[in-house]
Amino acid sequence: VLLNEHEEHSMGTISRDFAIDAAAGWVAGAASVFASQPLDTVLTRLQQAPPSVRPFSLVQELRREGGVRSLWRGTSPLALVVPLQNALLFAGYGMGERCANYLSAQRSVGADAAAGGGKAAADASPPLLPIFAGGCVGGVLQCFVVSPFELVKVHLQSSSSLPRATSGLLAGASHVYATVGVPAIWRGLGATLLRDGLPHGVWFTSYEWAKRRLAASERARTLPADVVPLSCGAFAAVVAWGVGYPADIIKTRIQMPQPAGAAPPSVLATARALLAESGGHPIRAFYRGFGLKLLRAVPMNALSFVVYERAKTAMESTWA
């Protein structure tokens, strides 16, 4: 009976922690999406354009098409999906973090027993591998939610791809899927998996590594509480996008509007086309617009981690 009660308590704690991680991630996603949308719109256009096109000319083009409001084109799909995406990602991160802490505690018990109660247990640090695995799992799962919405977003942001009357989410989605066909809902999924699987493991691992390094320094104790997630989130964004950005530009090319009757290119064919456009230079081909991506991603990710940490702390104190 005691064992069953313990198991029920443990399952209840896991369910509560999972719900808190997911809810805090949802709040973080909702808080970050609106501020960064103009840069995302310009970046999507830049990824589709020839190498000679510059971001400022695309901003001017967008203003001519629909004024300042056109910079927020494609916000509706992101506003709906990014909070859910973040909920899945941070739930995976939370599970990996709890697994790492459990393994560290088990290792500490063994080290303490071997040392006869000495201080060996205090030196144990949670492993990063479970956090990496949790980030990868969350990244892969959210791809199946994100990919159809990103197809609509790319079409909404692309020049002359939609009539102005179809700029809303439902009207835009109806127009896109009437044009490309419902089976195309998963167009670009392979590139999305490449962009979001491994890189999200790198993202959370980089964040956790930086957070531990900063927490171990004496100076960190005098800093405001939000400085740690802000700085570590910014660092993690740079590292993760350094890994995942080539797949992002390939995904955009695959999901962009195609000529009537043309089949969407494969990941490999798109990569070859990008290389050919850039004269065989890999950096120019696969990191075009990378600075603009970081200009959007660094503050967005930093804000996400701050809001996540704050929301999680608040929920844990309320749901004690």
Protein Blocks (a to p, Z undefined) as FASTA:
>chain_A
ZZmmmmmmmmmmmmmmmmmmmmmmmmmmmmmmmmmmmmmmmmmmmmmpcfkbcfklmmmm
mmmmnojmlmmgoklmmmmmmmmmmmmmmmmmmmmmmmmmmmmmmmmmmmmmmnnopakl
mmpccdfklmmmmmmmmmmmmmmmmmmmmmmmmmmmpghkbcfklmpmklmmmmmmmmno
pklmmgoklmmmmmmmmmmmmmmmmmmmmmmmmmmpmklmmpcfklmmmmmmmmmmmmmm
mmmmmmmmmmmmmmpccdehiacddfklmmmmmmmmnnopaklmmmgoklmmmmmmmmmm
mmmmmmmmmmmmmmmmmmZZ
